[in-house]
Structure formats: structure tokens, C-alpha cells
Amino acid sequence: MSNTIRIAAALLIDAQGRTLLVRKRGTQAFMQPGGKIDAGESPAQALVRELHEELGLRVDPEQAIHLGRFSAPAANEPGFEVQAELFRVQCTETVTPAAEIEEVTWLSAEQTPDLDLAPLTRDLILPLWREGLNAPR
């Protein structure tokens, strides 16, 4: 039995350059949208399915840019680690929380959120995103 949860996660970026964080029902921590990769699914397929189920978004898997694999302690499963395949996704549609998503928030790079953040989001993804915005194109 492995204590690793394999997920696909989105660094969802809107037209203003903000990123979306979500909070699942019955939990405290905000995190990237996404979810577990089902057997037989590629990470990109899982990402597309989860973004549609959770936020009503229709994402072309070809438009999802793979940023790498990141691991951190799981926010909601003590003793587990999440291993996330992270994708950057441009978001032009309106986001509608659905399924298990209770709350969403858009975050600009300058904001220091007064939110409870999942370790993966706080320690790895947000710093990567902030550095990336300042990188030369």
C-alpha cells in the first residue's frame, strides 16, 4: 500500500494573470484545482475531466502545458503525500464551482493570501508561479 496520491493539478491563469485556488467541501485548505488520476488515464486526461467536473471548464488537453511533477504532504489525508502532475492552463471561461468544490478564489501574484493553503500550493506551486511571472519571456 502506497501512501502516495497521484493527482493532476492546474495552475489556472485568467486574462488578468491571476491564478485560481479552490477549497473542497468540508476542508480548510485552498489548493490548485484538479484531482486524482484514475487507472488508465493520462495526467492530461485526468486534468480535463476534473476541471470539467469541478469548475464546468472545457479544456483542450493540447492547451495544457506540463510544468513538471511536484510532491508535498497531502492537505486533507494525514500521513499521505500528493504527487502532482502540474499543468499551466489559460482560463477564458467563467468558473462555476461544482461537485465537491465549495469555494473558489482568484489570487494575483502580489497578494499574500490570508488563507489556509495546502502544502503543495503554499510551498511549491505559488512560488513557482510568482517566479515564472517575472521570468523573461
N, C-alpha and C positions, 0 to 999 in steps of 0.2 A: 504493500500500500504506500503510495507516494503522497507526500504532504505538499505537492505542488499543484496549483490550479492553473491550467493553461487558458489564457484569455486573449482575445483580440480587443485592442483599445484604440479609440480615435482621439487624436489631437485635432479637434474640430475647430476650424478657424472661420470666422464670419468676415463680411466685407470690411468691417472696421478693424480687423486684425485681433479681435478678442477670441478667447477660447472658451468652450462650453464645459462646465462641470455639472455632474448630476448627483443626486442623492436618492438612494433606493429607499422604499417604504420600510419603516421600522429600523433604520440605521441612522447614524450620526454623520459619518464621513462623506464628504464630497469627493468625487473621483471622475476620471475620464469616462465618457460613455463607451459601452462595449459589453462584452460578456464572454462566457465560456465557449471554447471551441468544441463543437460536437464531433464525435467519431466520424471520420470520412470527410470532414470539412477542411478546406484550406483556411488559414487565418483570414484571408481577404473575404472569403465566402461568409465566415462567421461574423466578421465586422459588418458586412452589408445586411445580413439577417438581423443582427442585434440592433443596428441603428434604425432599421425599419420598425422592428417590434417596439423598441423603447421610445423612439422620438418621431416616428412617422416619416423618416427621411428615406429617400430613394437615392442610393449612392451607386455610381458606376465603379465596380471594383478596379477598373483601369485607372481611375482618377485618384485612388487611394495610394499615397506614396509611403512605402515601408521605411520606417526610420530606425528599426532595429528591435532587438529583444532586450527587455528590462525585467529585473526581478526585485521584489521587495516583500516584506511581511504583508500578509493579507489584512485588509482593514476590518473585515467582518467575520473572518474564520480564524480564531486564535490557534496558533501552532501551525498554521499553513503559510505557504509562500505563494504569491502570484508570479507567474512568468507571463509577461505581456508582450505580444507582438504589436508594436505601436505603429499606427499609420496616421499620416497627416491628411486631413480631408477638408477641402474648401466647402463651406456651407453657405448656400444662397437661399435655401428654403426656410420657412418658419418652422421652428422646433415645437413639437407638441408632446409633452410628457405623457407616456402611456405605459402599459404593462406595469412593472414594479417601480417605475420612476415616480417619486413623489415631488421632487423639486429640481429645478434647473437654474443655473446662474451663468451669465456671461462675465468673463473676467478679462480686464485689459492687463497688458504686461506691467504697467506701472502700479497696479493695485496690489496691495498686500492684504489678502483676504482675511477677514476676521471669521474664518470658518474652520471647522474641523476637517482636515484634509487626510485622505488615505495616504499611507507612507509612500506608495509608488508615485502618486501625484505630487506630493509635497517635496520629496527628496530627489526625484529623478526627472519627471516629465515637465513640471513647471520651470525648473532651472534650465533644462534643455531648450524649452520653448523661448524663454527670455533671452538666452544666449543666441539662439538662432535668428531672432528678430534683429539683432544688432550685427549679425554677420554680413559681410559684403555679399551682394548677390552676383 
